[in-house]
Amino acid sequence: MKLSGQSILVTGATGAIGQAICQALATEGARVVVHYGRNHDVAETLVRTLGEGHSAVTADLSSPEGAQLLWDQSIAVAGKLTGLVNNAGIRSEVAIDAPMDEWQRVWAREMQVNFLSAVDLSKLAIQHFRHNGGGRIVNMASRAGQRGYTSSAMAYGASKAALINLTKSIAQSYGHEGITSVALAPGWVRTEMAKAYIAEHGEAAALAGIPIARMADPQEIGEITAFAFRPSQASLNGAVLDVNGGSYMR
């Protein structure tokens, strides 16, 4: 059990990627705190599937108060955390010629859920880790954060680019205290988000530029997340791991 003795909070845990991450972490021996926003039944089912010692907590990360509420609940059920996965995320679209109030609303919500909630949780995690022997943060970025994104979803790409920079800043600032951070940058993964995109634009559009000609499976993301939490992988600190079939520069 490579992750035995670890307790890890996973945000946005009821989606396909979040569930795969939780399952991989639990399989490796970690105790998982499953965060959910609205999907109570899915979260409870996931916890039962993971087995004894795992918990589910809820918080609205679209609210500025959500991160603190989530962290407090997580500490209450886990006692101590050794890891954080900032996986919660949304992808919204807004046209460049949309009214300014709509434009600002979409950008504000995208940044709050995808980035600012991760900023607040990282702050809380770093403070906690300092007093508990260190810890590790894994941030779920995206290929979009490295190469830019489509006009209607620039907010998504910008939020993920900010998450990559946050990862590197934490790595440089706190690595000497035993607090490390890693970012994963998936391309298309077969999730509900991908299905929605395919329904609108077609699968060929999603697969364009992916040399291996297929999307990643959520289980691939789960496995690499668990790998990133292994104590032996401290030198990954500050790394951005591409999981995109070789497509991010296209």
C-alpha positions as CSV (number, residue, x, y, z in Angstrom):
1,M,0.0,0.0,0.0
2,K,2.0,3.0,-1.3
3,L,-0.3,5.6,0.3
4,S,-0.9,3.9,3.6
5,G,-1.3,6.5,6.4
6,Q,-2.3,9.3,4.1
7,S,-5.5,11.2,4.3
8,I,-6.4,13.2,1.2
9,L,-9.2,15.6,0.4
10,V,-10.5,15.4,-3.2
11,T,-12.7,18.3,-4.4
12,G,-15.2,17.8,-7.2
13,A,-15.1,14.1,-6.4
14,T,-18.5,13.0,-7.8
15,G,-17.6,13.6,-11.5
16,A,-15.9,10.9,-13.6
17,I,-12.4,12.1,-12.9
18,G,-13.0,12.8,-9.3
19,Q,-14.4,9.3,-8.7
20,A,-11.5,7.7,-10.5
21,I,-9.1,9.7,-8.4
22,C,-10.8,8.6,-5.1
23,Q,-10.8,5.0,-6.2
24,A,-7.1,5.0,-7.1
25,L,-6.1,6.7,-3.9
26,A,-8.2,4.3,-1.8
27,T,-6.7,1.3,-3.7
28,E,-3.2,2.6,-2.8
29,G,-4.2,2.7,0.9
30,A,-5.1,6.4,1.4
31,R,-8.1,7.5,3.5
32,V,-10.2,9.8,1.2
33,V,-12.4,12.7,2.1
34,V,-14.9,13.0,-0.8
35,H,-16.1,16.5,-1.6
36,Y,-19.4,17.1,-3.4
37,G,-21.5,20.1,-4.2
38,R,-24.9,18.8,-5.1
39,N,-24.6,15.1,-5.8
40,H,-25.2,13.8,-2.4
41,D,-26.3,10.3,-3.5
42,V,-23.4,9.9,-5.8
43,A,-21.0,10.9,-3.0
44,E,-22.5,8.5,-0.5
45,T,-22.4,5.7,-3.0
46,L,-18.8,6.4,-3.8
47,V,-17.9,6.4,-0.1
48,R,-19.6,3.0,0.3
49,T,-17.7,1.7,-2.7
50,L,-14.4,2.8,-1.3
51,G,-15.0,1.0,2.0
52,E,-14.4,1.8,5.6
53,G,-12.6,4.9,6.8
54,H,-13.7,7.2,4.0
55,S,-16.0,10.2,4.3
56,A,-18.1,12.6,2.3
57,V,-18.4,16.4,2.9
58,T,-20.3,19.1,1.0
59,A,-19.6,22.7,0.2
60,D,-20.4,25.2,-2.6
61,L,-17.0,26.2,-4.1
62,S,-18.7,28.8,-6.2
63,S,-19.1,30.8,-3.0
64,P,-16.1,32.6,-1.5
65,E,-16.9,31.0,1.9
66,G,-17.0,27.5,0.4
67,A,-13.3,26.6,0.8
68,Q,-13.2,27.4,4.5
69,L,-16.4,25.5,5.1
70,L,-15.0,22.5,3.2
71,W,-11.7,22.5,4.9
72,D,-13.2,22.8,8.4
73,Q,-15.5,19.8,7.7
74,S,-12.7,17.8,6.3
75,I,-10.5,18.3,9.3
76,A,-13.5,17.4,11.5
77,V,-13.9,14.0,9.8
78,A,-10.3,13.2,9.1
79,G,-8.5,14.8,12.1
80,K,-5.4,15.4,9.9
81,L,-4.9,15.7,6.2
82,T,-1.7,14.9,4.3
83,G,-2.9,15.8,0.8
84,L,-5.2,17.9,-1.2
85,V,-6.5,17.4,-4.8
86,N,-7.9,20.6,-6.3
87,N,-10.0,18.8,-8.9
88,A,-13.3,20.8,-8.8
89,G,-13.9,22.6,-12.1
90,I,-16.4,23.9,-14.5
91,R,-16.2,25.0,-18.2
92,S,-18.5,27.8,-19.3
93,E,-18.8,29.6,-22.6
94,V,-19.5,33.2,-23.2
95,A,-19.2,35.1,-26.5
96,I,-16.8,38.0,-26.9
97,D,-19.8,40.1,-28.0
98,A,-21.9,39.1,-25.0
99,P,-23.2,42.0,-22.8
100,M,-20.5,43.1,-20.3
101,D,-22.5,41.9,-17.2
102,E,-22.9,38.4,-18.7
103,W,-19.2,38.4,-19.7
104,Q,-18.1,39.4,-16.2
105,R,-20.5,36.9,-14.5
106,V,-19.1,34.0,-16.4
107,W,-15.5,34.9,-15.9
108,A,-16.0,35.5,-12.1
109,R,-17.7,32.2,-11.6
110,E,-15.2,30.3,-13.7
111,M,-12.3,31.8,-11.8
112,Q,-14.0,31.3,-8.4
113,V,-14.6,27.6,-8.9
114,N,-11.6,26.6,-10.9
115,F,-8.9,28.8,-9.4
116,L,-9.9,30.9,-6.3
117,S,-11.3,28.0,-4.4
118,A,-8.1,26.1,-5.0
119,V,-6.1,29.2,-3.9
120,D,-8.0,29.3,-0.6
121,L,-7.8,25.5,0.0
122,S,-4.1,25.6,-0.8
123,K,-3.6,28.4,1.8
124,L,-5.4,26.3,4.4
125,A,-3.6,23.2,3.4
126,I,-0.2,24.8,3.6
127,Q,-0.9,26.2,7.1
128,H,-2.1,22.7,8.2
129,F,0.8,20.9,6.6
130,R,3.3,23.1,8.3
131,H,2.2,21.9,11.7
132,N,1.8,18.2,10.7
133,G,5.0,17.1,9.0
134,G,4.4,18.3,5.5
135,G,2.0,17.4,2.7
136,R,1.3,17.4,-1.0
137,I,-1.1,19.4,-3.2
138,V,-2.1,18.1,-6.7
139,N,-3.9,20.6,-8.9
140,M,-6.0,19.5,-11.8
141,A,-5.0,21.9,-14.6
142,S,-5.5,21.3,-18.3
143,R,-3.9,21.3,-21.7
144,A,-6.0,24.5,-22.2
145,G,-3.9,26.2,-19.5
146,Q,-0.7,25.6,-21.5
147,R,-1.7,26.4,-25.1
148,G,-4.7,28.8,-24.7
149,Y,-8.3,27.9,-25.6
150,T,-11.2,28.7,-27.8
151,S,-12.7,32.2,-27.9
152,S,-15.9,31.3,-26.1
153,A,-14.1,29.5,-23.3
154,M,-11.1,31.7,-22.6
155,A,-12.1,31.9,-19.0
156,Y,-11.6,28.2,-18.6
157,G,-8.1,28.2,-20.2
158,A,-7.1,31.3,-18.1
159,S,-8.2,29.7,-14.9
160,K,-6.2,26.6,-15.6
161,A,-3.1,28.6,-16.5
162,A,-3.4,30.4,-13.2
163,L,-3.6,27.0,-11.5
164,I,-0.3,25.9,-13.1
165,N,1.4,29.1,-11.9
166,L,0.0,28.5,-8.4
167,T,1.4,25.0,-8.4
168,K,4.9,26.2,-9.3
169,S,4.7,29.1,-6.8
170,I,3.8,26.7,-4.0
171,A,6.6,24.3,-5.1
172,Q,9.2,27.0,-5.0
173,S,8.0,28.7,-1.8
174,Y,7.3,25.7,0.5
175,G,9.2,22.7,-0.8
176,H,11.9,23.3,1.8
177,E,9.2,22.8,4.5
178,G,8.2,19.4,3.1
179,I,5.1,20.9,1.3
180,T,5.1,19.9,-2.4
181,S,2.8,20.5,-5.3
182,V,2.2,18.9,-8.7
183,A,-0.1,19.8,-11.5
184,L,-1.8,17.5,-14.0
185,A,-2.7,18.8,-17.4
186,P,-5.1,16.5,-19.1
187,G,-6.4,17.0,-22.6
188,W,-9.8,15.6,-23.4
189,V,-11.0,13.0,-20.9
190,R,-14.2,11.0,-21.4
191,T,-16.4,12.9,-19.0
192,E,-19.8,14.6,-19.1
193,M,-18.0,17.8,-20.1
194,A,-16.4,16.0,-23.0
195,K,-19.8,14.4,-24.0
196,A,-21.4,17.9,-24.0
197,Y,-18.7,19.2,-26.2
198,I,-19.0,16.3,-28.6
199,A,-22.8,16.7,-28.7
200,E,-22.3,20.3,-29.9
201,H,-19.2,20.1,-32.1
202,G,-18.8,16.4,-32.9
203,E,-16.2,13.8,-31.8
204,A,-13.8,14.6,-34.7
205,A,-13.4,18.2,-33.3
206,A,-12.5,16.8,-29.9
207,L,-10.0,14.3,-31.3
208,A,-8.4,16.7,-33.8
209,G,-4.7,17.0,-33.0
210,I,-4.5,14.1,-30.6
211,P,-1.8,11.8,-32.1
212,I,-3.0,8.7,-30.3
213,A,-6.6,9.4,-31.7
214,R,-8.4,8.8,-28.5
215,M,-9.4,10.6,-25.3
216,A,-8.0,9.6,-21.9
217,D,-10.0,7.5,-19.6
218,P,-10.8,8.8,-16.2
219,Q,-8.9,5.9,-14.7
220,E,-5.7,7.1,-16.3
221,I,-6.0,10.4,-14.4
222,G,-6.8,8.5,-11.2
223,E,-3.7,6.3,-11.5
224,I,-1.3,9.2,-12.2
225,T,-2.8,11.2,-9.3
226,A,-2.2,8.3,-6.9
227,F,1.4,8.0,-8.3
228,A,2.0,11.7,-7.7
229,F,1.1,11.2,-4.0
230,R,3.7,8.5,-3.4
231,P,6.2,9.6,-0.8
232,S,9.0,8.5,-3.2
233,Q,7.9,11.1,-5.7
234,A,8.9,14.2,-3.8
235,S,11.1,15.3,-6.8
236,L,8.0,15.8,-8.9
237,N,7.6,19.0,-6.9
238,G,6.6,21.8,-9.3
239,A,6.0,19.5,-12.3
240,V,3.2,19.7,-14.8
241,L,2.4,16.3,-16.0
242,D,0.8,16.2,-19.4
243,V,-1.9,13.6,-20.0
244,N,-3.1,14.5,-23.4
245,G,-1.9,12.0,-26.0
246,G,0.9,14.3,-27.1
247,S,-1.4,17.1,-28.3
248,Y,-0.7,20.1,-26.1
249,M,1.5,22.1,-28.5
250,R,-1.0,21.6,-31.4
